[in-house]
Structure formats: C-alpha cells, structure tokens
Amino acid sequence: MTAAIAPALYRVLSPPRSEGGKAVAVFADASGDLQARAAAAGVPLSVFVEAVDVGGVSLRVFTPTQEKGSSDSGALAALAFLQTQSELLDVVEVQMGGEIMPAQLCGGEWLLRQGDVGVTEVPALDLSPLGLGVRSVQIASASRPNLVIEVADLGALEAFSPDAEGIAAVNRATGTTGLVLYTPGGPDRAEVSFRAFGPLKGFLEDGASSNMFACLVGVLGAQGRLPTDLKMLRGAQRMPGAPARLTAQFTPAANGAADVWVGGRAERVSP
C-alpha cells in the first residue's frame, strides 16, 4: 500500500508579519478516506486536488468533521500550491462544491470573482440591539445580502463585543444574513478596516470573509469612496486574535461595484 502524501500547510490572507488569517492544509491528491485525512491534518480546513490542468482545477474541501462544499480560503491555498507544482494560466476556473468560480492571478496574489455588488439604502431601523454608534447603514448583496454599517473609528470597531441574538434580530429586521462593521483606514496602510458577523449563517464572527468584503467594496463604491486610480483596495479584517488582510479588485458603479474580485496572499508554512 502506498503511503498518502503529507499535505502542504498554508496560511491564507494573513497580514504582513502576522500569523493571522486562516490555516489550510493542501493535499495534492484526493484518494482514500478524505474525511479521515482532513481530521488528521490538525487544521480547521483541508482542500484536496481532484484534477488540474492549465485552465482549471477541481477541489474538495473538508473541515475536521464534515465536507464543507466551497471555500474561498481553501481555493486560494490550493491555487498558490498548484502554481508552484504545475503551469497554470493567469485566469483559471475553480470547481468546488458544485460551483464554478473564476480566479485570476494579480500582483502575485490569487483573487476569486465575487460578482457584481448591488447596494440599497436602509429604511428607519432600530439598531439599539447592537449597542454601538452608527455613521451610515446600507444593505449590500453579492449573492447574499449583508447589512453594512460604518462606525466611528478603529477603536470603536475593535472594542465591539458581538451579541449573537442582537445581531440576528437586526438581520431578521432587514432581511439580511450577515453584518459588516467598518471604518476607514487601518494597519499596514489598509484603506478600510472591518469585522464580519453571521449568526444566521451559523457563525458568530468570521476572521476572513471574501464575500462580505466584496459587499463592503460595493458600499464604498455607492458612496464614491473607492480609489479611482488602481481599482484596488486593501482591507484589514480585525477579528480579535485573528487578523486578516484581503485585496479587492473592482469596477466602481453608481449603485455599488461591478466585477468584484477578492483574495490575497497564501504563504506556505510547512515543507
């Protein structure tokens, strides 16, 4: 019997000089008991390469206890790994969990297409369950609607203590599934800092959320606050104890942002 090849361990979307982001194990093959191999990997997320050619990859993604379906972080780690193992075009298709998502290599980082983001204003709303000061409120959607709220400054953002029931109540009142809090600026020259919450999605806070960052990019586009030169934006996601750094590429639009791609660096941390 041939021994299974050990996975390559990657840290995805971590800020510079930080061990934040997400740890992902990348397996070069998809043979045997994938769930058992994922459980033995010792990290929250494992991705298995089923097939690869120059224009596309097919992946399966697992947590230690179940198959996840799709994962942007898993795809970014797999693409970074495969880029060192075989020839990939700068634009490829990633198939995972029954979905096909375009990916592109930009400035040494892989980005995944999140699609067009639409933004709408929020009618009068009681935000007292959140217990924080608010500067602006919008709903943004890139396949899933999120409530996007600007807070006073980085201190207020980082001091926010999430309450699952309060966030869920505000999401239900607005017909949204998640909450994004943000403020301009951030560490390491980030243009915006944010946190992402989703009790109705099954988690309290996500440390690195591509889709929710895309929604924030749409809100900034609707407000006319996106960069007009490089069409790129750096975001610092500030989950306490697990910071992340995401990159977005976009086309500004009057009611949001079009053709939004989100990703970031994936660094190999084991042989």
VENPETA-V9279 format. One record per helix or strand of 2 or more residues. SS is the DSSP state (H for helix, E for strand). FROM is the first residue (numbers start at 1). TO is the last residue. Records with the same first field share a line. If there is no record, write none. Layout:
SS = FROM-TO ; FROM-TO
//
This chain:
E = 8-12 ; 22-27 ; 45-53 ; 56-62 ; 91-96 ; 99-106 ; 109-121 ; 136-141 ; 145-150 ; 178-184 ; 192-198 ; 203-206 ; 232-237 ; 244-253 ; 256-264 ; 266-268
H = 34-41 ; 72-85 ; 128-130 ; 154-159 ; 164-174 ; 187-189 ; 199-201 ; 210-222
//
